[in-house]
Amino acid sequence: MSGVEIELVREEQGAQAGDASEGEIVAKGKSIMIGYWNDPEATSKVLKDGRLYTGDIGRMDEGGYLYFVGRKCDRIKIDDHWVSPKEVEDVIHEMSEVHEASVVGIHNDQLGVVIRSVVVIKEGNTLDAQKVQRYCREKLAPYRYRRKFSLSIRCQNQTAGKL
């Protein structure tokens, strides 16, 4: 957009995210809103120093193209990394056997927060948890796919496999 500057900011440090790093999308410019109507508290949460903190997480490639990764409030903190459930779901959805996939973070007494995925396979297809796990291992960055990942595969109302 003409007259609008975009940057990615790491929430932990409040500093710009480095190359290929993820960060919150922050916009600055004359066409950025001046606030929420009659809601100074909500305004103060998103507008800081004339910059709009969108709540969206993105990454920028070397060509300057901005990629939407997910929403700040939708991320799962695994160890020192933030994981977007949408990114993991998108990878699982690439599999031809998959009808639906949902990813959430759940508490585990031994491991802390773990990623839990429920996959519904298309009617007439078969799929086992190991195949999904291998596919994710090939497609996801290591910090997005670690030992802290569990999976249930469902077909209609039956459990076909569980990891």
C-alpha contacts under 8 A as a table, 3 or more apart, distances in Angstrom:
res1	aa1	res2	aa2	distance
1	M	4	V	5.67
3	G	29	G	5.76
3	G	30	K	6.76
3	G	31	S	7.59
4	V	27	A	6.54
4	V	28	K	5.59
4	V	29	G	4.50
4	V	30	K	7.16
4	V	31	S	7.25
4	V	32	I	7.85
5	E	27	A	5.62
5	E	28	K	5.16
5	E	29	G	6.24
6	I	25	I	6.78
6	I	26	V	5.68
6	I	27	A	4.68
6	I	28	K	6.62
7	E	16	Q	6.95
7	E	25	I	5.97
7	E	26	V	5.35
7	E	27	A	6.64
8	L	16	Q	5.65
8	L	17	A	5.46
8	L	22	E	7.06
8	L	23	G	4.65
8	L	24	E	5.19
8	L	25	I	4.85
8	L	26	V	6.04
8	L	58	G	7.02
8	L	59	R	7.23
9	V	14	G	5.89
9	V	15	A	5.42
9	V	16	Q	4.37
9	V	17	A	5.20
9	V	23	G	4.76
9	V	24	E	5.07
9	V	25	I	6.66
9	V	26	V	6.89
10	R	13	Q	5.77
10	R	14	G	5.37
10	R	15	A	5.67
10	R	16	Q	6.06
10	R	17	A	5.44
10	R	22	E	7.37
10	R	23	G	4.75
10	R	24	E	6.28
11	E	14	G	5.02
11	E	15	A	7.53
11	E	23	G	7.14
11	E	24	E	6.96
16	Q	23	G	7.71
17	A	21	S	5.57
17	A	22	E	6.44
17	A	23	G	5.72
18	G	21	S	5.26
19	D	60	M	7.09
19	D	61	D	7.16
19	D	62	E	7.18
20	A	59	R	5.94
20	A	60	M	5.79
20	A	61	D	5.74
20	A	62	E	7.46
21	S	59	R	5.84
21	S	60	M	7.43
22	E	57	I	6.58
22	E	58	G	5.49
22	E	59	R	4.60
22	E	60	M	7.74
23	G	57	I	5.42
23	G	58	G	5.71
23	G	59	R	6.50
24	E	53	Y	7.01
24	E	54	T	7.09
24	E	55	G	6.22
24	E	56	D	5.60
24	E	57	I	4.45
24	E	58	G	6.22
24	E	72	K	7.29
25	I	53	Y	6.42
25	I	54	T	5.86
25	I	55	G	6.97
25	I	56	D	5.60
25	I	57	I	5.78
25	I	58	G	6.04
26	V	51	R	6.40
26	V	52	L	5.44
26	V	53	Y	4.66
26	V	54	T	5.98
27	A	32	I	7.31
27	A	51	R	5.64
27	A	52	L	5.11
27	A	53	Y	6.78
27	A	54	T	7.56
28	K	32	I	6.42
28	K	50	G	6.56
28	K	51	R	4.80
28	K	52	L	6.35
29	G	32	I	5.61
29	G	51	R	7.84
32	I	51	R	7.99
32	I	52	L	7.08
33	M	36	Y	7.98
33	M	52	L	7.85
34	I	47	L	7.98
35	G	39	D	7.75
35	G	40	P	7.35
35	G	43	T	5.12
35	G	47	L	7.34
36	Y	39	D	5.38
36	Y	40	P	6.88
36	Y	42	A	6.88
36	Y	43	T	5.52
37	W	40	P	7.91
39	D	42	A	5.61
39	D	43	T	6.26
40	P	43	T	4.87
40	P	44	S	6.05
41	E	44	S	5.27
41	E	45	K	6.66
42	A	45	K	5.26
42	A	46	V	6.85
43	T	46	V	5.52
43	T	47	L	5.82
44	S	47	L	5.41
44	S	48	K	6.80
45	K	48	K	7.57
46	V	51	R	7.97
46	V	52	L	5.59
46	V	53	Y	4.88
46	V	54	T	6.76
47	L	50	G	6.13
47	L	51	R	5.48
47	L	52	L	4.76
47	L	53	Y	6.26
48	K	51	R	5.28
48	K	52	L	6.72
48	K	53	Y	7.59
55	G	71	R	5.97
55	G	72	K	5.20
55	G	73	C	7.41
56	D	68	F	7.24
56	D	69	V	7.61
56	D	70	G	6.02
56	D	71	R	4.59
56	D	72	K	5.65
57	I	68	F	6.20
57	I	69	V	5.38
57	I	70	G	5.25
57	I	71	R	5.61
57	I	72	K	5.89
58	G	66	L	6.58
58	G	67	Y	5.31
58	G	68	F	4.48
58	G	69	V	4.92
58	G	70	G	7.08
59	R	66	L	5.84
59	R	67	Y	5.28
59	R	68	F	6.79
59	R	69	V	7.03
60	M	63	G	7.81
60	M	64	G	5.75
60	M	65	Y	5.42
60	M	66	L	4.48
60	M	67	Y	6.06
61	D	64	G	5.43
61	D	65	Y	5.52
61	D	66	L	6.77
61	D	67	Y	7.93
62	E	65	Y	7.47
69	V	84	S	6.90
69	V	86	K	7.54
69	V	87	E	6.86
70	G	74	D	6.91
70	G	75	R	7.46
70	G	84	S	6.02
70	G	85	P	7.99
70	G	86	K	6.50
70	G	87	E	7.74
71	R	74	D	5.17
71	R	75	R	6.84
71	R	84	S	7.90
72	K	75	R	5.87
74	D	84	S	6.78
74	D	85	P	7.13
75	R	82	W	6.10
75	R	83	V	5.53
75	R	84	S	4.77
75	R	85	P	6.40
76	I	82	W	5.57
76	I	83	V	5.06
76	I	84	S	6.37
76	I	85	P	7.11
76	I	104	V	7.51
76	I	105	G	5.77
76	I	115	I	7.83
77	K	80	D	6.94
77	K	81	H	5.76
77	K	82	W	4.57
77	K	83	V	6.25
77	K	113	V	7.27
78	I	81	H	5.32
78	I	82	W	6.16
78	I	83	V	6.96
78	I	113	V	6.17
78	I	114	V	6.95
81	H	143	Y	6.84
81	H	144	R	7.91
83	V	87	E	7.89
83	V	144	R	5.86
84	S	87	E	5.41
84	S	88	V	6.83
85	P	88	V	5.31
85	P	89	E	6.08
85	P	102	S	7.75
85	P	103	V	5.24
85	P	104	V	6.36
86	K	89	E	4.95
86	K	90	D	5.94
86	K	103	V	7.45
87	E	90	D	5.10
87	E	91	V	6.40
88	V	91	V	5.25
88	V	92	I	6.38
88	V	103	V	7.07
88	V	136	C	7.77
88	V	140	L	7.52
88	V	144	R	7.79
89	E	92	I	5.13
89	E	93	H	6.04
89	E	101	A	5.68
89	E	102	S	6.09
89	E	103	V	6.22
90	D	93	H	5.01
90	D	94	E	6.50
91	V	94	E	5.32
91	V	95	M	7.56
91	V	136	C	6.78
91	V	139	K	6.95
91	V	140	L	7.66
92	I	95	M	5.80
92	I	98	V	7.18
92	I	101	A	6.69
92	I	132	V	7.08
92	I	135	Y	7.81
92	I	136	C	6.99
93	H	96	S	7.51
93	H	98	V	5.80
93	H	99	H	7.23
93	H	100	E	6.75
93	H	101	A	6.59
94	E	98	V	7.59
95	M	98	V	5.60
97	E	121	I	5.55
97	E	122	K	5.58
97	E	125	N	5.86
97	E	126	T	7.05
97	E	127	L	6.82
98	V	101	A	7.30
98	V	119	V	6.87
98	V	120	V	6.12
98	V	121	I	4.43
98	V	122	K	5.62
99	H	119	V	7.61
99	H	120	V	5.50
99	H	121	I	4.98
99	H	122	K	4.84
100	E	119	V	5.79
100	E	120	V	5.04
100	E	121	I	6.88
101	A	117	S	6.78
101	A	118	V	5.67
101	A	119	V	4.39
101	A	120	V	6.24
102	S	117	S	5.49
102	S	118	V	5.36
102	S	119	V	6.60
103	V	115	I	6.71
103	V	116	R	5.64
103	V	117	S	4.36
103	V	118	V	6.65
104	V	115	I	5.82
104	V	116	R	5.39
104	V	117	S	6.52
105	G	113	V	6.10
105	G	114	V	5.52
105	G	115	I	4.69
105	G	116	R	5.97
106	I	113	V	5.44
106	I	114	V	5.48
106	I	115	I	6.44
106	I	116	R	6.64
107	H	111	L	7.91
107	H	112	G	5.63
107	H	113	V	4.53
107	H	114	V	6.28
108	N	111	L	5.34
108	N	112	G	4.96
108	N	113	V	5.78
108	N	114	V	6.48
109	D	112	G	5.91
111	L	114	V	6.88
111	L	148	K	7.11
113	V	148	K	7.74
114	V	148	K	4.86
114	V	149	F	5.82
114	V	150	S	7.45
115	I	148	K	6.12
115	I	149	F	4.72
115	I	150	S	6.25
116	R	149	F	5.92
116	R	150	S	4.89
116	R	151	L	5.75
117	S	149	F	7.72
117	S	150	S	6.31
117	S	151	L	4.78
117	S	152	S	6.38
118	V	151	L	5.82
118	V	152	S	4.86
118	V	153	I	5.91
118	V	154	R	7.26
119	V	151	L	7.47
119	V	152	S	6.20
119	V	153	I	4.73
119	V	154	R	5.98
120	V	153	I	5.92
120	V	154	R	4.78
120	V	155	C	5.55
120	V	156	Q	7.44
121	I	125	N	6.52
121	I	126	T	7.14
121	I	127	L	7.12
121	I	153	I	7.17
121	I	154	R	6.42
121	I	155	C	5.47
122	K	125	N	5.64
122	K	155	C	7.28
123	E	155	C	7.10
123	E	156	Q	7.90
127	L	131	K	6.91
127	L	132	V	7.68
127	L	153	I	7.66
127	L	160	A	7.87
128	D	131	K	5.60
128	D	132	V	6.80
128	D	153	I	7.13
128	D	160	A	7.16
128	D	161	G	5.93
129	A	132	V	5.23
129	A	133	Q	6.09
129	A	151	L	6.62
129	A	152	S	7.14
129	A	153	I	6.60
129	A	161	G	5.96
129	A	162	K	6.27
129	A	163	L	6.16
130	Q	133	Q	4.95
130	Q	134	R	6.09
130	Q	163	L	7.85
131	K	134	R	5.14
131	K	135	Y	6.15
132	V	135	Y	5.10
132	V	136	C	6.15
133	Q	136	C	5.20
133	Q	137	R	6.15
134	R	137	R	5.04
134	R	138	E	6.34
135	Y	138	E	5.20
135	Y	139	K	6.27
136	C	139	K	5.12
136	C	140	L	5.60
136	C	145	Y	7.04
137	R	140	L	5.76
137	R	141	A	7.77
137	R	142	P	7.40
137	R	145	Y	6.39
140	L	144	R	6.09
140	L	145	Y	6.21
141	A	144	R	5.40
141	A	145	Y	6.57
142	P	145	Y	5.19
142	P	146	R	6.31
143	Y	146	R	6.24
145	Y	148	K	7.35
145	Y	149	F	6.83
146	R	149	F	6.33
150	S	162	K	7.91
150	S	163	L	5.52
151	L	162	K	5.88
151	L	163	L	5.18
152	S	159	T	7.18
152	S	160	A	7.86
152	S	161	G	6.14
152	S	162	K	4.58
152	S	163	L	6.45
153	I	159	T	6.03
153	I	160	A	5.60
153	I	161	G	5.40
153	I	162	K	6.31
154	R	157	N	6.67
154	R	158	Q	5.69
154	R	159	T	4.65
154	R	160	A	5.58
154	R	161	G	7.41
155	C	158	Q	5.48
155	C	159	T	6.55
155	C	160	A	6.65
159	T	162	K	7.39
